[in-house]
Amino acid sequence: MYRCMVIDDEPLALNVLADYVRKTEGLQLVDITTSPIKGLQRIQNREVDLVFLDIQMPELTGIQVMKIIDQQCKVIVTTAYPEFALEGYEYNVTDYLLKPISFERFSKAVQKLPSRQEPVHKQTDYFFVKSEYKLLRIDYSQVLYLEALRDYVAIHTADGNKILTLQSLSSFEKELPAQLFTRIHKSYLVALSKIRFIEKNRVVIAGKDLPVGETYKTVFLQKINITPDK
């Protein structure tokens, strides 16, 4: 299975290619974007195996994107300008698609990809978050808990830092490994290994009392192999 992203500044082309990806067995659509900068972040975070990449874009050209990612993922170039084909192949692209792109031609390009029987993504022990103007790497082992604060999420770490990021707590709940983190309240997502003790409807992590919401209590206790009181 290839995790795919489409990067194109033309909304029509973007949607056509996204539809082709959804129709194709062995491809999984991760994201579509008109911003090559946003696309670069996902590629560099190892979230993408294959990118359908337009050449002519205002923020960064497709050639510039390929120089930056340096073959971190497979690339299928898409463009309305055939003169860019030769330069694109210098970056070891899988194929070159000339717009307008038919589904038949799209399928032929996909067939050139190496076969992947199973995902072979490297297991990581960290994640990246955008905080202010930086992408910060945070090790799972450093996280105590995450706290929802209106439009922000605060990530509390073992070294006493509080990292603020514009991301929902629900998105972190989906992103972080379920065997390491669990939601205990509408405002709290905690690292299971950092819980010192549990008492009634609260958990204590690094001296901080965190409430356990009734909505999350049953699943939380089951996860730590405790049968909820009837």
N, C-alpha and C positions, 0 to 999 in steps of 0.2 A: 504494500500500500504506500503510495506517495502522498505526502501532505503537500497540498498545492496552494499557491498564492498567485493572484493575477494583479499586475501593476500596469496601469494604463491611464493616461490623463483624459481619454475619451470615454465618457460614461457608456455609450452604446457598445463600443468594443469590449469594455469591461464586463458588461452584463452578458454579452454573447458568449465570451470565453468562460465566464462563470457557469453558464448553463451547460456548455459542452463538458466542463469538468464534472458537474453533477451527474451527467448522463453516462460517464465513462467508468467502467469497472476498474478497480485498482487505483483510482484517484479519490482523494478526500479534500474538499475545499476548506482551507483554513481561514482565508480572508481574501477580500478584494479591496483595492485602494487606488486612488488617483495620486497618492503621495509616495514617491520613491523613498523618501526619508523614513516614513512609517514602515514601508516594506523592508528597508535595510535593518531596522530594529528587530523585526521578527526573524529575519534570516540569521542575523548575528546572535540571536537568542536560541538558535537551533530549533526553531518551531516549524521550519519549512524544508522540504526535500526537493521541491520542484517549483520554479517560478516561471510564469508566462510573462515576459518582460518586453514592454514597448521600448523603442529606441528614442524617439523624439518626445521629450517631456521637458517642461520649463524648469523644475527645481534641479533635477539631475538627469542627464541623458542615460539611456540604458547602458551605453558603453562605460560611462563613469561608474554606474552601479556594479557592473561586472568586474571592473578593476578593484573596487572596494571589497566585494565579497570573495574574490579570488577563489572561485570554484568551491565555495562552502556548500553549494547545492547545485542541482541540475538546472539548466536554463534552456528554455525554448523562446527564441526571439520572435516578437510580433511587430510588424511595422508596415506602413504604406509605401516605404521607400526602398526599392530593391538595391540601390547603390550601397546600402549599409550591410548587405549580406556578407561580403568578404571580410569586413572588419569584425563582424560578429563571430565568425567562425574562428578567428584568431584566439578567442576566449573559450574554445572547446565547447561551444553550445551544442545541444542535442539536435536541434533543427531550427530552421528559419521559416516562419510563416508570413506570407505576404497578404495583407488585408485587401479586400474582405476575405475572411477565412471561412471556408466551408467545413462542416463537421467531418466530412470524409478526409479532407487534408489534415485536419486537427488529429484525427484518429491515427493516420499514418505517422505523424510526428511522435505521438505517444508510444506507438509500437517500437520506436527506436530506443526507448529507455531500457536499461538493464532490468531483467526480471527481479522482482523482490517478493519472495515467498512469504516473509514475515517482516514486521518492522524490526529494524536493528538499531534503534536510537540508543545512544549512549545514556546510561542512567546518570543523572547529575545529582549533586547534593547541595545545590544552590538555585537561586532564581534571581531575576533582575526586576527592578522597579524603577519607574521614572519619578524622580524627586527634584523639583525645581527644573533645572536645565541639564540634569545629569541622569545617566542610567547607572544605578547602583547595584552591585552584586551583593546579595545577602545569603550567607550560608544557612541552611535549615537549622543547623545545630545552634546558631546564635539567636534564633527567634524564641521569645518567651510567649508572647501573644499578640494578636492584632485587634485593634479597637476601632469601631466605626465612629467617626466624628463628623456628622453632617455630610459635607461634600468630600471629605477626606477619610483615609484610613491611616491610623498611626500604627506603625510596626515597632513594638517594644523589644529591644534586644538585650542580651545578657550583659553587654558592656555599659548599660544604662542609657543608651541612645534611644530616641524616639524619631523614627523616620516617617515623614508625612508624604503621602502620594494620592493623587487624584484617581482612585480606583475603588470600586465597590467591594464590600466585604464578601458578597456573594461570588464575585469573580475570583477572589482569592480562594474561596471554599472549593471552587471547581479546579483551580490551578494547582494548589498544593497537595501533596500526597496524603490520601485519606488515612493511611496507616500511621502518619506522623502528626497530623493536625485534625482537630474536630471543632465544630461549632457548638458552643454551649449556651449562647444567648444571641438575640438579634444584634447585639453590639460587640460580641466577642468571639474570636476564633483562637483556640489555644494550642500550644505544642504539648502533646500528651506527655512527653518525657520530662517536661518542666513542672508538672503538677507536684507540689509537695504533699498536700493532703486534700481530701474532700470532706466537707462537713455540711450535712443537711443540703441546703440549696446554694452552696458556694464552693469554689475551689480556691486554693491559695497557691500563687506562683510568685516566687521571689518576694514574699512578704505582702503581696497585693491580693486583697479579697476580690474575687470576680463572681458575679451572680450566675447561677444556672437557671435559665428560663424553662418554664414548664413545657413549652413547645419542643425543646431540644433535649429534655432530661432523659427520656426513655432511650433514645438512640445513643446518647452519650454514655449512659451506664452500661448498655449492652456492649458498646465498643470496648469498655474496660472490663468486660466479663463480670459485671455485677447485675444481679436480677433486681429490677425496680420493685420497691415495696408496693404491695397491692393496696 
